[in-house]
Amino acid sequence: MTGLPAVVAFDARTGRLRLSQATFDRLAAWARGEALPDADLAALREAGAVGGPEGDAHPALAAGLGAVADPVCRLRLTLTDDAGRAHAADGWVRAEAAALLLDVPGEAAGIRDLMAFHPSFLPAAIARTVRLGPRPRSAAPPLRVAAEVLEDMLSADMSRRRGVADRMSNVLTRTTVDRLAPVPWRVWRAGMTWTAADGSAAGRGLRVADGGEAGLFLAESDGRQAALRPTTPTAVWRLLIRLLPETAELG
């Protein structure tokens, strides 16, 4: 990527664009056809992301920006790592293109990477972002608890996790307590939304608790009751694929 005085860096080979959230907001407005002062796009032009021969976006970004400007589906991805650090990604999808805007770990707050690709690659992009990979399969049965207990159990705070173990010691087996309480969970949620054929809001999503050597679990909650269900990377991958709606589900 080229080094620039402004917080914009564009790699024309990969199509990856690093920029601040504020700069992205201006880029999105431009993609929607809004008139902006030249100064608002100066850093993007200097980086080569916009301002081609006809004043348009670089070919590596053009289709993705079309999805940002007029999406059929919207993706929201959030991840909290085992140290309690929160990361997020936003996505826009249409038939021929998708765009994903991700927080950049280690960079200042508000610095993000924009990538554009065909929608068929979106599940793989999510899987890379959340580091989905081989995990031991837990043989434990689903664990059903109150919703607030699940949140404590998945906390990055070890004292909260231990507190759950102590409170639930009369419900959980000692093996389950000892196995789950020390786990440094990485918890992520992916949700896709769209407008259904009848004009109503529709969508689906999943929340995954990644315990590393303790295995993968689907975390489900209705606000009152919750469950932690052992799962596998393959099953999670299939759920990621199913996030995208079928044609018949769209308005």
Secondary structure, DSSP 8 states (H G I E B T S, - for coil): ----SSSEEEETTTTEEEEEHHHHHHHHHHHTT----GGGGHHHHHHTSB--TTS-B-HHHHHHHHHHHS-SEEEEEEEE-TTS-EEEEEEEE-SS-EEEEEE-TTS-TTEEEEEEE-GGGHHHHHHHHHT-----------EEEEHHHHHHHT-S-HHHHHHHHHHTTTTS-HHHHHHHTT---EEEEEEEEEE-TTS-EEEEEEEEEE-GGG-EEEEEE-SSEEEEEEE-HHHHHHHHHHTS--GGG--
